[in-house]
């Protein structure tokens, strides 16, 4: 099941408020209390949470047949959004009284645990890699270069990698990409065998046309991999308050 876009829900909410304000200012229709309407803002996280909860359970069709999957990242995000929506909506409508400090005292430690867990994940072999702090690093371009397994860490900075001109060694090359309040962009050849494992905490990760983001998101994709591949690039991408984007180079 495809989840509802957050941009769509927020856009519709703002559109409705704008229309109602216009009608009210032109004295068309009944008198509208905009403050009462704004109290319904928790509907946004509630609807998104319910949508993501449903889409965390699904199935996909592969060459081997139909497979079911469970996205724990979407599930955790859905539970948090539903809790926020229900608690704030119920409080705003005077259905019950709830101390919202209790909710945030639970949510923030969970988010910190997820951030720590994501930073500790991944084991990289090899001597390659870069660390960028409040700056920029660019690898590849017009000149050929040799790709090595390594850890690439962007903290409040950016890293650009162009694999189209890279000399990729035989076997599996592991790229461990971490963006914390920064960004990492990677261009890959269209026919490259890639195993992609992405996760985000309050950030976003994109693999070609597949985007994931929110409180927490995870995805694993294999492309162009066949038995007997001599060269495979495994990308372990994680974004924390930042973004990682894997783009396919245009032929």
C-alpha positions as CSV (number, residue, x, y, z in Angstrom):
1,X,0.0,0.0,0.0
2,X,1.3,3.4,-0.9
3,X,1.6,5.9,2.0
4,X,0.0,9.3,1.7
5,X,2.5,12.1,1.1
6,X,3.1,14.5,4.0
7,X,3.3,17.3,1.5
8,X,-0.2,16.4,0.2
9,X,-1.8,16.4,3.7
10,X,-0.2,19.6,4.8
11,X,-1.0,21.2,1.5
12,X,-4.6,20.3,1.7
13,X,-4.8,21.6,5.3
14,X,-3.3,24.9,4.3
15,X,-5.6,25.1,1.2
16,X,-8.7,24.5,3.3
17,X,-7.7,27.2,5.8
18,X,-7.0,29.7,3.0
19,X,-10.4,29.0,1.3
20,X,-12.2,29.4,4.6
21,X,-10.4,32.6,5.5
22,X,-11.2,34.0,2.0
23,X,-14.9,33.1,2.4
24,X,-15.0,34.6,5.9
25,X,-13.3,37.9,4.8
26,X,-15.8,38.2,1.9
27,X,-18.7,37.5,4.3
28,X,-19.7,34.5,2.2
29,X,-21.3,31.7,4.2
30,X,-21.4,31.2,7.9
31,X,-19.1,33.0,10.4
32,X,-15.9,31.0,10.7
33,X,-13.8,30.8,13.8
34,X,-10.3,30.2,12.4
35,X,-8.9,29.4,15.9
36,X,-11.3,26.5,16.2
37,X,-10.1,25.2,12.8
38,X,-6.4,25.5,13.7
39,X,-7.1,23.4,16.8
40,X,-7.5,20.5,14.4
41,X,-3.9,20.5,13.3
42,X,-3.3,17.1,15.0
43,X,-5.3,15.5,12.2
44,X,-2.2,15.9,10.0
45,X,0.1,13.6,12.0
46,X,-2.8,11.3,12.8
47,X,-3.7,10.7,9.1
48,X,-0.1,10.4,8.2
49,X,0.5,7.9,11.0
50,X,-2.4,5.7,10.0
51,X,-1.3,5.8,6.4
52,X,2.3,4.8,7.3
53,X,1.1,2.2,9.7
54,X,-0.8,0.5,6.9
55,X,2.0,0.8,4.4
56,X,4.6,-0.7,6.8
57,X,3.0,-4.0,6.1
58,X,2.9,-4.9,2.4
59,X,4.1,-7.1,-0.4
60,X,6.2,-6.7,-3.5
61,X,6.6,-8.8,-6.7
62,X,10.1,-9.9,-7.7
63,X,11.4,-12.4,-10.2
64,X,11.2,-15.0,-7.5
65,X,7.5,-14.3,-6.9
66,X,5.5,-12.3,-4.4
67,X,7.2,-11.5,-1.1
68,X,5.8,-9.8,2.0
69,X,7.7,-7.3,4.0
70,X,7.6,-5.3,7.2
71,X,9.2,-1.9,7.5
72,X,10.0,-1.3,11.2
73,X,11.1,2.2,10.4
74,X,7.8,3.2,9.0
75,X,6.0,1.3,11.8
76,X,7.9,3.2,14.6
77,X,7.3,6.6,12.8
78,X,3.6,5.7,12.4
79,X,3.2,4.8,16.1
80,X,4.8,8.1,17.2
81,X,2.7,10.2,14.8
82,X,-0.5,8.4,15.8
83,X,0.3,9.0,19.5
84,X,0.9,12.7,18.8
85,X,-2.2,13.1,16.7
86,X,-4.5,11.3,19.2
87,X,-3.2,13.0,22.3
88,X,-3.2,16.6,20.9
89,X,-6.5,16.2,19.1
90,X,-8.2,14.8,22.2
91,X,-6.8,17.6,24.3
92,X,-7.7,20.3,21.9
93,X,-11.2,19.1,21.6
94,X,-11.5,18.8,25.4
95,X,-12.2,15.0,25.1
96,X,-9.6,14.3,27.8
97,X,-6.8,15.9,29.7
98,X,-3.2,14.7,29.1
99,X,0.1,16.0,30.2
100,X,2.0,16.3,26.9
101,X,5.3,16.5,28.7
102,X,5.0,12.8,29.4
103,X,4.7,12.1,25.7
104,X,7.8,14.1,24.8
105,X,9.8,12.7,27.7
106,X,9.3,9.3,26.1
107,X,9.8,10.3,22.4
108,X,13.1,12.2,22.7
109,X,15.0,9.4,24.5
110,X,13.7,7.0,21.9
111,X,14.9,9.2,19.1
112,X,18.3,9.6,20.8
113,X,18.5,5.8,21.1
114,X,17.7,5.4,17.4
115,X,20.4,8.0,16.5
116,X,23.0,6.2,18.6
117,X,22.0,2.8,17.2
118,X,22.3,4.1,13.6
119,X,25.8,5.6,14.2
120,X,27.0,2.4,15.7
121,X,25.8,0.3,12.8
122,X,27.9,-0.9,9.9
123,X,31.4,-2.4,9.7
124,X,33.6,-1.3,6.9
125,X,36.8,-3.0,5.7
126,X,39.5,-1.1,3.8
127,X,41.5,2.1,4.2
128,X,39.4,4.4,2.1
129,X,37.0,7.1,3.3
130,X,36.7,10.8,4.1
131,X,35.6,12.9,7.1
132,X,34.1,16.4,6.3
133,X,33.3,18.9,9.0
134,X,31.7,22.2,8.0
135,X,33.1,22.0,4.5
136,X,32.9,20.1,1.3
137,X,34.7,17.2,-0.3
138,X,34.4,16.1,-3.9
139,X,35.6,12.7,-5.3
140,X,35.6,11.9,-8.9
141,X,34.7,13.9,-11.9
142,X,36.5,14.2,-15.2
143,X,39.6,12.3,-13.9
144,X,39.6,8.6,-13.2
145,X,40.1,7.5,-9.6
146,X,40.2,4.2,-7.7
147,X,37.3,3.4,-5.4
148,X,38.0,1.7,-2.1
149,X,35.9,0.5,0.8
150,X,35.7,3.0,3.5
151,X,33.7,5.3,5.7
152,X,32.5,8.7,4.4
153,X,31.2,11.0,7.2
154,X,29.8,14.4,6.6
155,X,29.1,16.5,9.7
156,X,27.5,19.9,9.0
157,X,29.2,19.6,5.6
158,X,28.9,17.9,2.2
159,X,30.5,15.1,0.2
160,X,30.0,14.5,-3.5
161,X,31.1,11.2,-5.1
162,X,31.0,10.4,-8.8
163,X,31.4,6.7,-9.4
164,X,31.0,7.0,-13.2
165,X,34.7,7.7,-13.5
166,X,35.8,5.4,-10.7
167,X,37.9,2.3,-11.1
168,X,35.9,-0.3,-9.1
169,X,37.9,-3.3,-7.9
170,X,36.6,-6.9,-8.3
171,X,34.6,-8.3,-5.4
172,X,32.5,-6.3,-3.0
173,X,33.3,-2.7,-2.2
174,X,31.5,-1.3,0.9
175,X,30.7,2.4,1.1
176,X,29.6,3.4,4.6
177,X,27.9,6.8,4.2
178,X,26.8,8.9,7.2
179,X,25.4,12.5,7.0
180,X,24.8,14.3,10.3
181,X,23.3,17.8,9.7
182,X,24.9,17.6,6.3
183,X,24.6,15.9,3.0
184,X,26.2,13.2,0.8
185,X,25.4,12.9,-2.9
186,X,26.6,9.9,-5.0
187,X,26.3,9.4,-8.7
188,X,26.4,5.8,-9.9
189,X,26.6,4.2,-13.4
190,X,23.2,2.9,-14.6
191,X,24.5,-0.7,-15.0
192,X,26.4,-0.9,-11.7
193,X,25.5,-3.8,-9.4
194,X,24.4,-2.1,-6.1
195,X,23.2,-3.4,-2.8
196,X,21.7,-0.4,-1.0
197,X,20.8,-0.3,2.8
198,X,19.5,3.1,3.8
199,X,18.2,4.5,7.1
200,X,17.2,7.9,8.4
201,X,16.4,9.5,11.7
202,X,14.8,12.9,11.3
203,X,16.4,13.1,7.9
204,X,16.0,11.7,4.4
205,X,17.7,9.0,2.2
206,X,17.1,8.6,-1.5
207,X,18.0,5.8,-3.7
208,X,17.4,6.8,-7.3
209,X,13.6,7.3,-7.4
210,X,12.9,5.8,-4.0
211,X,12.7,8.4,-1.2
212,X,12.5,7.8,2.5
213,X,12.3,10.2,5.4
214,X,10.6,11.3,8.6
215,X,11.2,10.4,12.2
216,X,12.8,7.1,11.1
217,X,12.9,5.3,7.8
218,X,14.6,2.2,6.5
219,X,15.0,0.5,3.1
220,X,17.0,-2.2,1.4
221,X,17.3,-2.5,-2.4
222,X,19.3,-4.7,-4.7
223,X,19.7,-3.6,-8.3
224,X,21.5,-5.1,-11.3
225,X,22.8,-7.9,-9.1
226,X,23.1,-11.3,-10.7
227,X,24.9,-14.5,-9.7
228,X,28.5,-14.3,-10.5
229,X,28.9,-10.5,-10.5
230,X,32.6,-9.6,-10.3
231,X,32.0,-6.1,-9.0
232,X,29.4,-5.2,-6.5
233,X,29.1,-1.9,-4.5
234,X,27.4,-2.2,-1.1
235,X,26.1,1.2,0.0
236,X,25.3,1.6,3.7
237,X,23.7,5.0,4.0
238,X,22.4,6.7,7.1
239,X,21.1,10.3,7.5
240,X,20.6,12.0,10.9
241,X,19.1,15.5,10.6
242,X,20.6,15.4,7.1
243,X,20.3,13.7,3.7
244,X,22.0,11.1,1.6
245,X,21.1,10.8,-2.1
246,X,22.1,8.1,-4.5
247,X,21.5,9.3,-8.1
248,X,21.8,7.4,-11.3
249,X,24.0,9.1,-13.9
250,X,22.4,10.0,-17.1
251,X,23.6,8.0,-20.1
